[in-house]
Amino acid sequence: MNKHKQYDRSDLARIAAVVMEEKGLEPFFPKEAHEQLNLINAPGEDLDPSIQDLTDVLWCSLDNDDSEDLDQLTACTDLGNGSHKIFIAIADVDALIKKDTPIDAHAQNNTASIYTSARIFPMLPEKLSTNLTSLNFNEPRLALVTEIVVGSMGEILGSTIYRAKVRNKAKLAYDAVSAWIEGTGGVPAAISTVAGMDVQIKTQDQIAQRLRMKRQLAGSLQLEIFQPKAIFEGERIIGIAEQEHNRGRQLIEEFMIATNGSTARFLLKKGIPSLRRVVRSPDRWLRIVELAKQYGEVLPNEADSKALSQFLAKRHDADPLRFPDLSLIVVKLMGPGEYVLEQPGANPIGHFGLAVQDYMHSTAPNRRYPDLITLRMLKNAINNEPLAYETKELYALALHCTTQEDAIRKVERRMRKSEAALFLEPYIGKDFNGVITGITPSYGWVRIFNPPAEGMLLKPPKYASIGNKVRVKLASTNVEMGHINFMLTNQS
């Protein structure tokens, strides 16, 4: 490798494609998918008279600043007595992309869009995911709408699902909306130019906070995982930033969790098997108990999400600096989420981390294949049609989606390392403040604060332990391999 090569964004995109292929993912669409795409030139249409016209509702999308693949819209109405009805519209991707077509086959192989800072590798071609199947501003689109009645204490009192035509009235971004809600920023133009949208968003935020509080009381885990993102100016990397978990993100998170629970229960009532998203009660719970003991806290010997939630909240308040590292240890001990097929009448496994029993992924069919499977199953159920998937097929897909999700996680993690290595390259020999996040007999791991990045700590001293604040010198980087190496300086 040429040591003096100047890397840029296109190099990171190339590295990402190579790493994807190594992990059994397809970075590019096959010829057959392009041929199918050439025949699609308009949004999905359906003349079924049962499809409701909800294009006049004050719908809005709320997503990242740079998101163009809009999967969901939200709206709400006040029912009085502190109760509200929330509406969540999910893009009807199936209206254009049918099962077993070439585009569907590619989506089924990858199972999700792969997000790297240098390049997004979409599950569906961008002509669809950011245009014809996206719930774009001011465009009529087919959708699946979930109506949920939420009580004054954040309790879900009932829900229903049906097909509708919708129109996005405001394309909003998390950070600007959060700043406005929290009083640190002005009203976004997309809100101020639509009569009544300000009240809509403020009310949606209040409902979301009630839903959040209800889940926290039930034992939902509030974790902070370290996931920095590279920032580019054209081809050049100019910084690394951590994503803030703010009120805008919480709003969508709570509405989506409520929707995913409602869709799971809808299929259950209809006696239809469903592809659930689960996090099992941790096998390694006693290791979590031992971890809490190190902080002078006592957890029960049986897995208890409420007790764990309280411990985490306490640690977050006591030591926010090290909380992402504690979160990561807890996540690893809990084990990853997985997809399973649940049959009606079976005991639900549930989602330990979210403290909910009935949960699935159904709100992002442009970016996640399990959601597209569920969308098709829901449409079959609403229309009283034969199911698009047989039970045996669903079992195989659950396993495949879990496997590919693990591969995607590895690709995204590996690319965060390459991005950080590229940004840090000019700073070799410079000193940084950090915290030790891992120790082995021969080396350690360190997370530096500014810029937010992680790397290997070479030759850690015998006294070093996890959580120690340290001063480190950047020793070397390797963009191709995603390696960042630090040495301890004399001042620690």
C-alpha positions in Angstrom: 0.0 0.0 0.0 1.3 3.5 -0.8 1.8 5.0 2.6 1.3 8.5 1.3 -1.9 7.9 -0.6 -4.5 10.7 0.1 -7.8 9.0 0.9 -11.2 10.6 0.3 -14.9 9.8 0.4 -14.8 7.6 -2.7 -12.1 5.4 -1.1 -14.3 4.8 1.9 -17.2 3.9 -0.4 -14.9 1.4 -2.2 -13.7 -0.1 1.1 -17.4 -0.4 2.2 -18.3 -2.3 -0.9 -15.4 -4.7 -0.4 -16.2 -5.3 3.2 -19.9 -5.9 2.3 -19.0 -8.6 -0.2 -16.7 -10.3 2.4 -19.8 -10.5 4.7 -22.1 -11.9 2.1 -23.9 -8.7 1.2 -24.5 -7.3 -2.3 -23.3 -3.7 -2.7 -24.8 -3.3 -6.2 -28.1 -4.1 -7.8 -28.0 -6.9 -10.4 -28.9 -6.4 -14.1 -32.3 -7.9 -13.7 -33.2 -5.4 -10.9 -32.2 -2.5 -13.2 -34.4 -4.0 -16.0 -37.3 -4.2 -13.6 -36.6 -0.6 -12.4 -36.7 0.8 -15.9 -40.3 -0.3 -16.2 -41.4 1.6 -13.1 -42.0 5.3 -13.7 -44.9 6.3 -11.4 -45.9 5.8 -7.7 -48.1 2.8 -6.8 -51.8 3.1 -7.6 -54.7 1.0 -6.4 -58.4 1.7 -7.2 -59.7 -0.4 -4.3 -62.7 1.6 -3.0 -61.9 0.6 0.6 -58.7 2.7 0.5 -59.5 5.8 2.6 -58.5 9.3 1.3 -56.6 11.0 4.2 -54.7 13.4 2.0 -56.2 16.4 3.9 -54.8 15.2 7.3 -51.9 17.3 8.7 -49.3 14.7 8.1 -45.6 15.3 8.6 -42.4 13.3 8.3 -39.6 13.6 10.9 -36.2 12.1 10.2 -32.5 12.9 9.9 -31.5 16.0 8.1 -30.1 14.0 5.1 -32.8 11.3 5.0 -34.7 11.1 1.7 -36.1 7.6 2.1 -39.2 8.5 4.1 -41.0 5.5 5.5 -43.5 7.1 7.9 -45.7 10.1 8.5 -47.4 11.0 11.8 -50.4 13.0 12.9 -52.7 13.3 15.9 -56.1 14.5 17.2 -57.3 15.4 20.6 -60.1 13.1 21.9 -60.7 15.1 25.2 -60.1 13.9 28.8 -56.4 13.8 28.2 -56.7 11.1 25.5 -55.4 11.4 21.9 -55.5 9.4 18.7 -52.3 9.1 16.9 -52.0 8.2 13.2 -48.9 6.6 11.7 -48.8 6.1 7.9 -46.3 3.6 6.6 -45.2 3.7 2.9 -46.9 0.9 0.9 -43.8 -0.3 -0.8 -45.5 -3.5 -1.9 -47.8 -1.5 -4.2 -44.7 -1.2 -6.6 -42.4 -4.1 -5.5 -44.0 -7.5 -5.5 -42.7 -10.6 -3.8 -40.2 -12.7 -5.8 -39.4 -10.0 -8.4 -35.6 -9.2 -9.0 -35.7 -6.0 -6.9 -37.4 -8.0 -4.1 -34.8 -10.7 -4.4 -31.9 -8.2 -3.9 -33.8 -6.7 -0.9 -34.3 -10.1 0.6 -30.6 -11.0 0.3 -29.3 -7.8 2.0 -32.4 -7.5 4.3 -31.7 -3.8 5.0 -30.1 -0.6 3.7 -26.5 -0.3 4.8 -25.6 3.2 6.2 -22.0 4.3 6.0 -21.1 8.0 6.2 -19.4 7.9 2.8 -22.2 6.2 1.0 -25.6 4.6 1.6 -26.2 1.2 0.0 -30.0 1.2 -0.2 -32.1 -1.9 0.1 -34.3 -0.7 -2.8 -33.0 1.4 -5.7 -33.0 5.2 -4.9 -35.5 5.8 -7.7 -37.9 4.0 -5.4 -36.7 4.5 -1.9 -36.2 8.2 -2.2 -38.9 8.9 -4.7 -41.7 6.6 -5.9 -42.1 4.5 -2.7 -41.0 7.3 -0.3 -43.7 9.5 1.5 -42.2 12.6 -0.1 -43.4 16.2 0.6 -46.6 17.1 -1.1 -46.9 13.9 -3.1 -50.0 11.6 -2.8 -48.9 8.1 -1.8 -50.5 4.8 -0.8 -49.9 3.8 2.8 -50.9 1.5 5.6 -52.3 3.6 8.5 -52.3 2.6 12.1 -54.6 4.5 14.4 -53.8 4.3 18.1 -55.8 5.7 21.0 -53.4 6.8 23.8 -54.7 7.6 27.3 -53.7 10.4 29.6 -51.0 8.3 31.3 -49.5 6.9 28.1 -51.5 3.7 28.1 -52.6 2.3 24.7 -56.3 1.9 24.8 -56.9 0.4 21.3 -55.7 0.5 17.7 -56.8 -0.3 14.1 -55.0 -0.7 10.8 -56.3 0.1 7.3 -55.1 1.2 3.8 -55.2 4.9 2.9 -53.9 7.5 0.5 -51.8 10.2 2.3 -49.9 13.4 1.5 -46.9 14.7 3.5 -47.5 18.4 4.5 -44.2 19.1 6.2 -40.7 17.4 5.8 -39.1 18.0 9.2 -35.6 17.1 10.7 -34.9 15.8 14.2 -32.4 18.4 15.4 -34.2 21.5 14.2 -37.6 20.3 15.7 -35.9 19.3 18.9 -34.2 22.7 19.3 -37.6 24.4 18.8 -39.4 22.1 21.2 -36.7 22.6 23.9 -36.7 26.3 23.3 -33.1 26.6 22.1 -34.0 27.3 18.4 -36.6 29.1 16.3 -39.6 27.5 14.7 -38.6 25.5 11.5 -40.0 27.1 8.3 -41.7 23.8 7.4 -43.8 24.1 10.6 -44.5 27.9 10.5 -45.7 27.8 6.8 -48.4 25.1 7.5 -51.4 26.3 9.6 -51.8 24.2 12.7 -48.6 22.2 12.3 -47.0 23.9 15.3 -49.8 22.6 17.6 -49.6 19.2 15.8 -45.9 18.8 16.6 -46.1 20.1 20.2 -49.0 17.7 20.9 -47.2 14.7 19.3 -44.2 15.5 21.5 -46.3 15.5 24.6 -48.0 12.2 23.7 -44.5 10.7 22.9 -43.2 11.7 26.3 -46.2 10.1 28.0 -45.6 6.9 26.1 -41.9 7.1 27.0 -42.6 7.5 30.7 -45.0 4.6 30.6 -42.3 2.3 29.1 -39.7 3.6 31.6 -42.0 2.6 34.5 -42.4 -0.8 32.9 -38.6 -1.3 32.8 -37.5 0.0 29.4 -33.8 0.4 29.2 -32.4 3.8 28.3 -29.0 3.0 26.8 -26.5 5.3 25.0 -24.4 3.5 22.4 -21.3 5.2 21.0 -21.9 5.6 17.3 -20.0 8.6 15.8 -20.7 9.7 12.2 -18.2 11.2 9.8 -19.0 14.6 8.3 -18.0 15.4 4.7 -17.6 18.5 2.6 -17.8 17.1 -0.9 -15.1 14.4 -1.0 -13.2 15.6 2.0 -13.8 14.4 5.5 -14.0 17.5 7.9 -15.1 16.1 11.2 -16.7 13.3 13.3 -19.8 14.0 15.3 -21.9 11.9 17.7 -25.6 11.7 17.1 -27.6 13.3 19.9 -30.6 11.4 21.2 -33.1 14.3 21.4 -36.8 15.0 21.7 -37.4 14.7 17.9 -35.8 11.2 17.8 -37.8 10.2 21.0 -41.0 11.3 19.3 -40.5 9.0 16.3 -39.1 6.2 18.5 -42.1 6.2 20.7 -44.7 6.4 17.9 -42.9 3.6 16.0 -42.7 1.3 19.1 -46.4 1.9 19.6 -47.1 1.0 16.0 -44.9 -2.1 16.0 -46.8 -3.3 19.1 -50.2 -2.6 17.4 -49.3 -4.4 14.2 -48.1 -7.4 16.2 -51.4 -7.6 18.1 -53.4 -7.1 14.9 -51.9 -10.2 13.3 -52.2 -12.1 16.5 -55.9 -11.4 16.7 -56.3 -12.5 13.1 -54.6 -15.8 14.0 -51.7 -15.0 11.6 -48.1 -16.0 12.4 -45.8 -13.0 12.6 -42.1 -12.1 12.2 -41.4 -10.8 15.7 -38.4 -8.7 16.8 -37.2 -10.0 20.1 -34.5 -9.5 22.7 -34.6 -12.5 25.1 -34.4 -12.3 28.8 -30.6 -12.4 29.3 -28.9 -15.8 29.8 -26.0 -13.9 31.3 -28.1 -12.0 33.8 -25.8 -13.0 36.7 -22.9 -11.3 34.8 -25.0 -8.2 34.8 -25.6 -8.7 38.5 -21.8 -8.9 39.0 -21.3 -5.7 36.9 -23.8 -3.8 39.1 -22.0 -5.0 42.2 -18.8 -3.2 41.1 -20.8 0.0 41.4 -22.2 -0.9 44.8 -25.6 -1.8 43.5 -27.6 -5.0 44.1 -29.7 -6.5 41.3 -32.1 -9.5 41.9 -30.8 -12.9 40.9 -33.7 -13.3 38.3 -33.7 -11.2 35.2 -35.6 -8.0 36.0 -35.7 -5.2 33.4 -37.2 -2.6 35.9 -34.3 -3.1 38.3 -31.7 -2.9 35.5 -33.5 0.2 34.1 -33.2 1.9 37.5 -29.5 0.9 37.9 -28.7 2.4 34.4 -30.6 5.6 35.1 -28.6 6.0 38.3 -25.3 5.4 36.6 -26.2 7.8 33.8 -26.8 10.6 36.3 -23.6 9.7 38.3 -21.2 9.4 35.4 -22.5 10.5 32.0 -18.9 10.5 30.6 -18.5 6.7 31.0 -22.1 5.8 30.4 -21.7 4.8 26.7 -19.1 2.2 27.8 -21.3 0.8 30.5 -24.2 0.7 28.0 -22.1 -1.3 25.5 -21.1 -3.9 28.2 -24.8 -4.3 29.1 -25.9 -4.7 25.5 -23.2 -7.3 24.9 -24.3 -9.2 28.1 -28.0 -9.0 27.0 -27.2 -10.4 23.6 -28.3 -9.0 20.2 -31.9 -8.7 19.0 -33.2 -11.3 16.6 -36.1 -12.1 14.4 -38.3 -15.1 15.3 -41.5 -16.5 13.9 -44.3 -16.4 16.5 -47.3 -18.5 16.1 -50.7 -17.4 17.5 -51.3 -19.0 20.9 -47.6 -19.4 21.7 -46.0 -17.6 24.6 -44.5 -14.3 23.3 -40.7 -14.0 23.9 -41.0 -10.2 24.1 -38.4 -7.5 23.9 -36.5 -7.3 27.2 -34.8 -4.0 26.3 -38.0 -2.1 25.4 -40.1 -3.8 28.1 -42.8 -4.8 25.7 -44.4 -8.2 25.0 -45.7 -7.9 21.5 -43.2 -6.3 19.1 -42.1 -6.5 15.5 -40.5 -4.3 12.8 -43.2 -2.9 10.6 -42.5 0.8 10.2 -39.6 1.0 7.6 -40.3 -1.1 4.5 -38.1 1.1 2.3 -35.1 0.2 4.4 -35.7 -3.1 6.2 -36.9 -6.3 4.6 -38.7 -7.8 7.7 -40.9 -4.6 7.6 -41.8 -5.3 3.9 -42.7 -8.9 4.8 -45.0 -7.6 7.6 -46.5 -5.0 5.2 -47.5 -7.8 2.8 -48.9 -9.9 5.6 -50.9 -7.0 7.0 -52.3 -6.2 3.5 -53.3 -9.8 3.1 -55.1 -9.7 6.4 -56.9 -6.4 5.7 -58.0 -7.7 2.3 -58.8 -11.2 3.6 -56.4 -12.6 1.0 -54.3 -15.8 1.2 -51.0 -15.0 3.0 -48.0 -14.0 0.8 -45.6 -16.2 2.9 -45.9 -19.8 4.1 -44.9 -20.7 7.7 -41.8 -22.7 6.6 -40.7 -19.7 4.5 -41.1 -17.3 7.4 -39.0 -19.5 9.7 -36.2 -19.4 7.1 -36.5 -15.6 6.6 -36.4 -14.9 10.3 -33.1 -16.8 10.6 -31.7 -15.1 7.4 -32.7 -11.6 8.5 -31.0 -12.2 11.9 -27.8 -13.4 10.2 -27.7 -10.5 7.7 -28.4 -8.0 10.4 -25.3 -9.2 12.2 -23.3 -8.8 9.0 -24.6 -5.3 8.4 -23.7 -4.3 12.0 -20.1 -5.5 11.4 -19.8 -3.6 8.2 -21.1 -0.4 9.7 -18.9 -0.7 12.8 -15.8 -1.5 10.6 -16.6 1.6 8.4 -16.8 3.9 11.4 -13.3 2.8 12.2 -12.0 3.5 8.7 -13.7 6.9 8.7 -12.2 7.8 12.1 -8.8 6.5 10.8 -9.0 8.8 7.8 -10.0 11.9 9.9 -7.3 11.2 12.4 -4.4 10.6 9.9 -3.1 14.2 10.0 -3.0 14.1 13.8 -0.4 11.3 14.3 1.9 12.2 17.2 -0.8 14.5 18.8 -2.2 14.0 22.3 -5.9 13.3 23.2 -7.9 12.9 26.4 -9.8 9.6 26.6 -11.1 6.7 28.7 -10.0 3.1 28.7 -12.9 0.9 27.5 -11.3 -2.5 27.4 -8.2 -4.4 28.7 -6.5 -7.7 27.6 -3.1 -9.0 28.8 -1.2 -7.5 25.9 -3.3 -4.4 24.7 -6.3 -2.3 25.6 -9.0 -0.2 24.0 -9.5 3.6 24.4 -12.2 6.0 23.5 -11.1 9.6 22.9 -13.5 12.4 23.4 -12.7 15.0 20.8 -13.0 13.9 18.1 -15.2 11.0 19.3 -13.3 7.9 18.2 -12.1 4.5 19.4 -8.8 2.7 18.9 -6.3 0.2 20.3 -4.2 1.1 23.3 -0.7 -0.4 22.7 1.3 -1.5 25.8 -1.1 -0.5 28.5 0.6 -0.4 32.0 -0.2 -3.0 34.6 -2.3 -0.5 36.7 -4.6 0.3 33.8 -8.2 -0.6 34.2 -11.5 0.0 32.5 -12.9 3.4 33.2 -9.5 5.1 33.8 -9.2 8.5 32.3 -6.0 8.7 30.2 -3.9 11.0 28.1 -2.9 9.2 24.9 -0.8 9.9 21.8 -2.0 8.8 18.3 0.7 6.4 17.1 -0.6 5.2 13.7 -3.7 4.8 11.5 -4.6 2.5 8.6 -7.7 3.6 6.6 -7.9 0.4 4.6 -8.0 -1.9 7.7 -9.8 0.6 10.0 -6.9 0.5 12.5 -6.2 3.3 15.0 -3.4 2.8 17.5 -2.7 4.9 20.6 0.1 5.0 23.2 -0.2 6.2 26.7 1.6 9.6 27.2 3.6 10.2 30.4 0.8 12.4 31.8 -2.2 10.1 32.5 
